[in-house]
Amino acid sequence: MDEFVRGVTLRGVHATRRRQTGSGIDAACGQLHAKYLAGAEPIPVAPRRG
C-alpha cells in the first residue's frame, strides 16, 4: 500500500493512507450500512449547517 501511495504522489496526486484503528469499532461505512440493513436502530445525526 505504501508503494501505491508513493507512486501516485510522485505523479502529482495528493494521497494519504488511512491508519486502521481497530476492527471492534463500528466506524466503517460498510459495517454501519450492514447494521442498517439488518434493522438496527438508526443513529440520530444532526443536519450540517452551512
RAJO-V301325 format. One record per run of one state. SS is the DSSP state (hx for helix, st for strand, lp for the rest). FROM is the first residue (numbers start at 1). TO is the last residue. If there is no record, write none. Layout:
ss: {SS:SS}
from: {FROM:FROM}
to: {TO:TO}
This chain:
ss: {lp:hx:lp:hx:lp}
from: {1:2:11:29:38}
to: {1:10:28:37:50}
